[in-house]
Amino acid sequence: MPTHEIFDTNVFRYIGAGDLALADVHQAGLTITYSPASLLELASRYTPESFEHRRRTAQAILDSGATLLPDPETYLARDVFGFALNEAEFNWWAHATEVMAQSGTVGRQRGHSKMA
């Protein structure tokens, strides 16, 4: 029996736009997950014209309580091959989602980092 649902970027886009309700696609009791590829899709070709649409999509990810799947390199190294990672893990993928969702303008995203 499945324990997780993986939502594609477009599911969050439709939720963020108000064209779909989370309850329409989410089965109670399952954990919603999303791929780091969703963040790459949101961040690519970021323009002032696409800003609000992408911000609402990122906010839908946060509002859903979705859990980020590990990036492919970390997953392979840590989970498949059992290597210990030398660096402290900073979840920049999740941080990027927060920055996109909480920024008021495209310019406010620049220089906004918890790593600094």
CORBEL-V323345 format. One record per pair of residues at least 24 apart in sequence whose C-alpha atoms are under 7 Angstrom apart, sorted by the first residue. I is the first residue (numbers start at 0). J is the second residue. D is the distance in Angstrom with one decimal. If there is no record, write none. Layout:
BEGIN
i=I j=J d=D
i=I j=J d=D
END
This chain:
BEGIN
i=2 j=29 d=5.0
i=2 j=30 d=6.3
i=3 j=29 d=5.1
i=3 j=30 d=4.6
i=3 j=31 d=5.8
i=3 j=32 d=6.8
i=4 j=29 d=6.4
i=4 j=30 d=6.0
i=4 j=31 d=4.8
i=4 j=32 d=5.9
i=5 j=31 d=6.0
i=5 j=32 d=4.7
i=5 j=33 d=5.4
i=6 j=31 d=6.9
i=6 j=32 d=6.2
i=6 j=33 d=5.4
i=7 j=33 d=6.7
i=8 j=37 d=5.2
i=11 j=56 d=5.4
i=11 j=59 d=5.7
i=11 j=60 d=6.2
i=12 j=56 d=4.8
i=14 j=59 d=6.3
i=15 j=55 d=4.8
i=15 j=56 d=4.8
i=15 j=59 d=5.1
i=16 j=55 d=6.9
i=31 j=65 d=4.7
i=31 j=66 d=6.2
i=32 j=65 d=4.9
i=32 j=66 d=4.6
i=32 j=67 d=5.6
i=32 j=68 d=6.3
i=33 j=65 d=6.6
i=33 j=66 d=6.4
i=33 j=67 d=5.2
i=33 j=68 d=5.9
i=34 j=67 d=6.1
i=34 j=68 d=5.3
i=35 j=67 d=6.9
i=35 j=68 d=6.7
i=35 j=70 d=6.0
i=35 j=92 d=6.5
i=38 j=96 d=6.9
i=47 j=105 d=6.2
i=50 j=105 d=6.5
i=54 j=99 d=5.4
i=54 j=100 d=4.8
i=55 j=100 d=6.5
i=57 j=96 d=5.6
i=57 j=99 d=6.0
i=57 j=100 d=4.9
i=58 j=100 d=4.6
i=67 j=93 d=6.8
END
